[in-house]
Amino acid sequence: MKVDQIIKNARIFTSDKDNLYSSAFAVKGGRFVYVGDEAGLSGYEGEVTDMNGKFIMPGIIDPHVHVTTSIGFEYADPGLNFECEGKQGALDFMADYISKNPGLTRYRFMLEQKFLKGEILTKEDLDLICPDSELVILEGESHSVWVNSRVLALKGVTDDTPDIVPGLSYFVRKDGHVTGNAFEGAAWIFLFDLENLTDEEIEAPLLRWIDYCKKTGVCAVFDAGFPEYEEVHERIYSCLRRMDEEGRLPVYIDGCYMLTNPKKTKRAIEELKRFNREFNTEHLKVHTLKILMDGTIKIHTAAMVTPYEDTHESGFTAFDAEGLKEVLIQLNEMGMDLHVHTVGDRASRTVLDGVELARRSLGDSFRVRVTCAHLELQDDADLPRFAKLGVFANYTPWWHGGTGSNIETRIPLFGEERSSKMYRCKTLWDSGATVTWSSDEVFFEEFMTWNPYLGMEIGMTRWVNEKTKAEDYDRTDAAYPPSSECMSIEEMLLGYTINGAKQLGIEAKKGSIEAGKDADFLVFEKDLIEAEHEGFSYNKPSEVYFCGKKCN
């Protein structure tokens, strides 16, 4: 058989669990037609490349990124990031900046809540330092904000404005009055003014992102949505569709429709059907509903089985198990999938309970691919249920080193025992669950934390140390316990390839080097299997091929 390309004398990690390593393959028409040893190449004719032992792996799949949200932040500066000592320190810093930069329409800052030392920042405080301009402060995790009265008025938020999900996506109130502090979905309405974006402004950062994918070897992603900005979300997908129709989108994007407000479930289901019809090109598909089930740990919006140690509260979930069961039954009828933000153990338990109820109701006809993303805390009783119920477990491994914090910062929240049992990905992997890895970032910037090789390193070491390709503020003093949760390089590679393909439902075409699949493969000068774990984040492919075409 005549083929387009023959590779031999390579160290090939195939991600095919039945044939994990091989030394040769042949490509024709953008697909692998043979994978095996060199003896099997005798029936193929074409251009032969002797790799001299170089390492080859499948294209990387990142099954939880925020392509659409990152476009939003491209044109909405998250703000000047600063640290302070308490509330007065924050006000003094911002007042000084405003006085030195007078006359701006909007002032933006970024501040982690921990620097307030438990003190409360209100719109009245912000009005004193910025009465005539808009003032928006984004909390460091991008899940809550503080704004002054001018911004509240601009967005039409009053004391009578209802919360999206009380206790989860809500406006903080005191004595019935909004304070200017908002959490989760309620916060996002203050962050962006994107109505007048041009097609060119949307496309420019997308092209930068595509270039990053081609350099790092990310051939497919799941876009995890753009909360509260459905029109902008749709416009970005329309741009991606046009780019694909013009042959300018080499990366496969599995999109979603995002739901943050349970009261809008009926509308979300109908919009998902429409998205599925309208965004259906070779490299862009939409067949997934994304739900923000809970929030984040640092701001206490993650839902817990056992209450937080410091507040004695447990957080809230967007749905209960019965409500999620009804969503799953509808998705099952539509042939659609579900992807859920689940940071706290009660959030993922609610999803597992909902799946169990739906399976009990539908029996063998249940076919929804359900993914729980993030999984920072897991209750012991729920760990074996992922494999039993067929729920995908998606982790963000570069968090697993603590990323700028350490176990001591978690102990006040959870106590010592729970704090030392976070990110239990290895336990889930060993239970037989399908575990996947992703970057989960909302800022393009220099794509530092989008780097899959950073994710691989921290997944193996649970430590962002001086050898890691990372920002200084993300470095940690020691590995995050327990060491038993460290993954092997083979497990990291499988999670970033074939397991990610299974989560997206594209395992018949992508995720492994097997005959009949798209010829997505990466070439490395260094053998990744033998590479040092510390500093692994500096690896990058010397050659990247998508569907048999060289990209870099």
Secondary structure, 3 states (H helix, E strand, C coil): CECCEEEECCEEECCCCCCCEECEEEEECCEEEEEECHHHHHHCECCEEECCCCEEEECEEEEEECHHHHHHHHCCCCCEECCCCHHHHHHHHHHHHHHHCCCCCEEEEEECHHHHCCCCCCHHHHHHHCCCCEEEEEECCCCEEEECHHHHHHHCCCCCCCCCECCCECEEEECCEEEEEEECHHHHCCCCCCCCCCHHHHHHHHHHHHHHHHHHCEEEEEECCCCCCHHHHHHHHHHHHHHHHCCCCCCEEEEEEEECCHHHHHHHHHHHHHHHHHCEECCEEEEEEEEECCCCCCCCCCCCCCCCCCCCCCCCCCCCHHHHHHHHHHHHHHCCEEEEEECCHHHHHHHHHHHHHHHHHHHHHCCCCEEEEECCECCHHHCCHHHHHCCEEEECHHHCCCCCCCHHHHHHHHHHHHHCCECCHHHHHHCCCCEEECCCCCCCCCCCCCCHHHHHHHHHHCCCCCCCCCCHHHCCCCCCCCHHHCCCHHHHHHHCCHHHHHHHCCCCCCCCCCCCCECCEEEECCCCCCCCCCCHHHCCCCEEEECCEECC
